[in-house]
Amino acid sequence: MAKPEDNGKGRRTMDLKPGSRWKSAVCDAQLVVVRPPKTAGELRCGGAAVLPIDHAATPTGEISADFAGGVAIGKRYVDEDSGLEVLGAKAGQGSLAFNDNAMTIKGAKPLPASD
Protein backbone atom coordinates (compact mmCIF):
# COMPACT_ATOMS: atom_id res chain seq x y z
CA MET A 1 0.00 0.00 0.00
CA ALA A 2 1.31 3.45 -0.82
CA LYS A 3 2.67 5.51 2.05
CA PRO A 4 1.53 9.07 2.66
CA GLU A 5 3.93 11.83 1.54
CA ASP A 6 4.38 15.32 2.94
CA ASN A 7 2.98 17.93 0.54
CA GLY A 8 5.17 20.71 1.99
CA LYS A 9 2.22 22.41 3.75
CA GLY A 10 2.37 20.38 6.95
CA ARG A 11 -0.11 17.85 5.61
CA ARG A 12 0.49 14.49 4.04
CA THR A 13 -0.95 13.57 0.68
CA MET A 14 -2.59 10.15 0.94
CA ASP A 15 -3.39 7.68 -1.80
CA LEU A 16 -7.07 7.28 -0.90
CA LYS A 17 -8.19 4.76 -3.52
CA PRO A 18 -11.58 3.00 -3.46
CA GLY A 19 -11.30 -0.13 -1.33
CA SER A 20 -8.15 1.01 0.49
CA ARG A 21 -8.23 0.41 4.25
CA TRP A 22 -7.00 2.79 6.92
CA LYS A 23 -6.83 2.87 10.71
CA SER A 24 -6.71 5.58 13.31
CA ALA A 25 -3.43 6.41 15.02
CA VAL A 26 -5.21 7.38 18.27
CA CYS A 27 -8.23 5.05 18.63
CA ASP A 28 -9.57 1.70 17.40
CA ALA A 29 -11.40 3.08 14.33
CA GLN A 30 -10.84 1.42 10.95
CA LEU A 31 -12.07 2.79 7.62
CA VAL A 32 -12.59 1.73 4.02
CA VAL A 33 -12.56 4.32 1.22
CA VAL A 34 -15.79 4.11 -0.80
CA ARG A 35 -15.29 7.15 -3.04
CA PRO A 36 -11.91 8.89 -3.44
CA PRO A 37 -11.57 12.66 -3.01
CA LYS A 38 -11.44 14.97 -6.04
CA THR A 39 -8.47 16.77 -4.48
CA ALA A 40 -5.41 15.47 -2.67
CA GLY A 41 -5.38 15.82 1.08
CA GLU A 42 -5.11 14.24 4.49
CA LEU A 43 -7.71 12.08 6.20
CA ARG A 44 -7.67 12.39 9.99
CA CYS A 45 -9.35 10.55 12.83
CA GLY A 46 -9.34 11.98 16.34
CA GLY A 47 -7.17 14.86 15.12
CA ALA A 48 -4.31 12.63 13.89
CA ALA A 49 -3.58 11.43 10.35
CA VAL A 50 -4.83 7.90 9.66
CA LEU A 51 -2.40 5.09 8.85
CA PRO A 52 -2.55 2.30 6.26
CA ILE A 53 -4.26 -0.75 7.78
CA ASP A 54 -1.06 -2.82 7.50
CA HIS A 55 1.03 -0.26 9.43
CA ALA A 56 2.53 -1.91 12.54
CA ALA A 57 1.73 0.96 14.94
CA THR A 58 -0.90 0.49 17.63
CA PRO A 59 -3.20 3.38 18.62
CA THR A 60 -1.39 5.78 20.95
CA GLY A 61 -1.74 9.41 21.98
CA GLU A 62 -4.75 11.44 22.86
CA ILE A 63 -7.85 12.16 20.83
CA SER A 64 -8.30 15.87 20.11
CA ALA A 65 -11.30 17.29 21.97
CA ASP A 66 -12.43 18.88 18.68
CA PHE A 67 -12.53 15.45 17.02
CA ALA A 68 -13.95 13.18 19.72
CA GLY A 69 -17.38 12.51 18.21
CA GLY A 70 -16.62 8.88 17.35
CA VAL A 71 -16.81 6.64 14.30
CA ALA A 72 -19.72 4.19 14.09
CA ILE A 73 -19.40 0.81 12.42
CA GLY A 74 -21.35 0.53 9.16
CA LYS A 75 -21.90 4.28 8.76
CA ARG A 76 -20.70 6.23 5.72
CA TYR A 77 -18.93 9.53 6.27
CA VAL A 78 -18.61 12.20 3.59
CA ASP A 79 -16.71 15.39 2.93
CA GLU A 80 -18.97 17.39 0.61
CA ASP A 81 -16.19 19.68 -0.66
CA SER A 82 -13.86 16.92 -1.89
CA GLY A 83 -16.38 14.13 -2.52
CA LEU A 84 -14.49 11.74 -0.21
CA GLU A 85 -16.68 8.98 1.22
CA VAL A 86 -15.48 6.40 3.75
CA LEU A 87 -17.17 3.53 5.56
CA GLY A 88 -16.62 2.86 9.25
CA ALA A 89 -15.36 -0.75 9.38
CA LYS A 90 -14.55 -0.69 13.11
CA ALA A 91 -15.87 1.75 15.70
CA GLY A 92 -13.62 4.21 17.49
CA GLN A 93 -13.75 7.29 19.70
CA GLY A 94 -12.19 9.80 17.27
CA SER A 95 -14.24 11.58 14.61
CA LEU A 96 -13.20 12.08 10.98
CA ALA A 97 -11.92 15.10 9.07
CA PHE A 98 -10.46 15.64 5.61
CA ASN A 99 -8.09 18.59 5.20
CA ASP A 100 -9.28 19.81 8.63
CA ASN A 101 -12.97 19.84 7.55
CA ALA A 102 -15.17 17.66 9.76
CA MET A 103 -16.83 14.81 7.87
CA THR A 104 -20.54 14.11 8.35
CA ILE A 105 -22.60 10.93 8.36
CA LYS A 106 -24.16 10.36 4.95
CA GLY A 107 -27.94 10.30 5.11
CA ALA A 108 -30.00 7.51 3.61
CA LYS A 109 -31.53 8.08 0.19
CA PRO A 110 -35.32 8.18 0.27
CA LEU A 111 -36.96 5.23 -1.45
CA PRO A 112 -39.39 5.94 -4.28
CA ALA A 113 -43.07 5.88 -3.39
CA SER A 114 -44.78 2.56 -4.07
CA ASP A 115 -48.37 3.66 -4.49
DALIN-V341682 format. One record per backbone hydrogen bond with DSSP energy under -1.0 kcal/mol. NH is the residue of the N-H (numbers start at 1). CO is the residue of the C=O. Records with the same first field share a line. If there is no record, write none. Layout:
NH: CO / CO
This chain:
5: 13
7: 11
13: 5
14: 41
16: 14
17: 15
19: 33
20: 17
22: 31
23: 51
24: 29
30: 90
31: 22
32: 87
33: 20
34: 85
35: 85
38: 82
44: 97
45: 48
46: 95
48: 45
50: 43
51: 23
53: 21
55: 52
60: 25
64: 46
67: 64
71: 92
74: 88
75: 72
77: 86
78: 104
79: 84
83: 79
85: 35
86: 77
87: 32
88: 75
89: 30
90: 30
92: 71
95: 67
97: 44
98: 101
99: 42
101: 98
103: 96
104: 78
106: 76
